[in-house]
Amino acid sequence: MRAPGSVFPKNKALVADNVVLDGRLALYHERDRWLAIADLHFGYELSRRAAGWLLPLWGMESIATRIFQLLDEYRPAQLIILGD
């Protein structure tokens, strides 16, 4: 458990007791060990391409990389994915 005002790396902040806001668009609860990620838009470019739009295929790879980095760093007991 971290005390309010603890020093965090630039991309992180303590936003409530035991809850870390990570700059990679995630929340981590240190005591209960859950990681929440929202609004991934995973597969967006594929759905737009299917609709006839010409978009580069870059989003899914970068999103997957970010998720695996977060999982590797925090080692949560539970992963919560919110949104689409």
C-alpha atoms as one frame of an Amber mdcrd trajectory, in Angstrom:
protein
   0.000   0.000   0.000   1.287   3.428  -0.910   0.752   6.570   1.100  -0.916
   9.545  -0.600   1.790  11.794  -1.974   4.124   8.877  -2.733   6.530   9.474
  -5.567   5.481   7.758  -8.799   7.041   7.697 -12.246   5.791  10.491 -14.518
   3.148   8.349 -16.183   1.467   7.211 -12.938  -0.533   8.833 -10.145  -2.240
   7.661  -6.966  -5.876   8.686  -7.472  -7.494   6.933  -4.476  -6.444   4.572
  -1.703  -4.508   1.764  -3.424  -5.619   2.883  -6.917  -2.946   3.832  -9.438
  -3.817   5.655 -12.649  -1.360   4.544 -15.315  -0.718   6.824 -18.289  -1.257
   3.853 -20.599  -5.007   4.292 -19.961  -5.360   1.824 -17.106  -6.237   1.704
 -13.414  -4.577  -0.733 -11.029  -5.739  -1.547  -7.505  -2.628  -2.449  -5.530
  -4.320  -4.286  -2.663  -6.991  -6.214  -4.596  -4.707  -6.664  -7.641  -7.198
  -5.825 -10.394  -6.279  -4.000 -13.580  -8.959  -2.086 -15.498  -8.515  -0.980
 -19.108 -11.155   0.992 -21.019 -11.981   2.091 -24.556  -9.517  -0.131 -26.354
 -11.213   0.223 -29.754  -9.603  -3.127 -30.554 -10.407  -4.081 -34.145 -11.601
  -0.601 -35.123  -9.524  -0.451 -38.287 -10.713  -3.904 -39.382 -14.360  -2.927
 -39.016 -13.766   0.325 -40.921 -11.912  -1.524 -43.704 -14.822  -3.956 -43.970
 -17.054  -0.905 -44.456 -14.844   0.275 -47.340 -12.588   2.784 -45.566  -8.870
   2.661 -46.268  -7.099   2.776 -42.912  -3.624   1.572 -41.935  -3.429  -1.547
 -39.779  -1.516  -0.224 -36.784  -3.963   0.075 -33.918  -4.497  -3.548 -32.944
  -0.770  -4.254 -32.689  -0.062  -1.200 -30.531  -3.073  -1.951 -28.308  -2.006
  -5.581 -27.838   1.545  -4.465 -27.013   0.231  -2.002 -24.406  -1.992  -4.661
 -22.800   0.849  -7.183 -22.579   3.168  -4.541 -21.064   0.560  -3.683 -18.413
  -0.056  -7.354 -17.610   3.663  -8.030 -17.362   4.291  -5.034 -15.102   1.337
  -5.342 -12.710   0.679  -9.121 -12.775  -2.996  -8.583 -11.831  -5.170 -11.308
 -10.354  -8.067  -9.989 -12.442  -8.263  -8.052 -15.721 -11.303  -5.842 -16.283
 -11.966  -4.587 -19.817 -14.525  -1.793 -20.101 -16.121  -0.212 -23.128 -15.871
  -1.390 -26.679
